Amino acid sequence: MDEVMADTLAEHLRRYNEKFDEQIIPDDLWGKGLWDVVAHDRQADLRALLDAEDFFEDLPVIPDSQQVLRELSERYEIFIATAAMTVPNSFGPKYRWLQRHFPFLPPTHYVFCGHKSILRADYLIDDMPRNLERFTGIGILYSAPHNLAAKGFIRVNNWQEIATYFADHQEPLRGIHL
């Protein structure tokens, strides 16, 4: 969900830059996470921003994700997987966010987990290479600043590329995890 459907990085950067009067931009994170560029003495503050009750409530939607997922949901069984256990305050906000922005996906297809290694599906679209390394199906890496140096994965840069990929690999009624 995060960094594939919901732009958590934009919100995290916005809040961090506002709090510390800095100007970190996504280009500053090439091959690194925000955690890697923030000073050690600000790590707790960075974490506190994520733990805020309202952080996950109004995240920007990744462009074209709604349209492409709606189209894919007509041919595939779609599950939304999120490692919500890393930020327990996110359960309610993430659920409401999905209901608001992706009402065509049933709540029975939301997977709130701690480790995505439990997922069993044909495809996993994720921004974290470690999740794809453990996945037994076809892993697709959704480009984000922190993973730009990662190699050895099918990579997509946006939702239009996902639409093209699945148009070229039509296998109806198969499962996709995001």
Secondary structure, DSSP 8 states (H G I E B T S, - for coil): -BTTTB-HHHHHHHHHHHHHT----GGGGTTS-HHHHS-GGGHHHHHHHHHSTTTTTT--B-TTHHHHHHHHTTTSEEEEEE-GGGSGGGHHHHHHHHHHH-TTS-GGGEEE-S-GGG--SSEEEES-HHHHHH-SSEEEEE--GGGTT--SSEEESSHHHHHHHHHHS--TT-EEE-
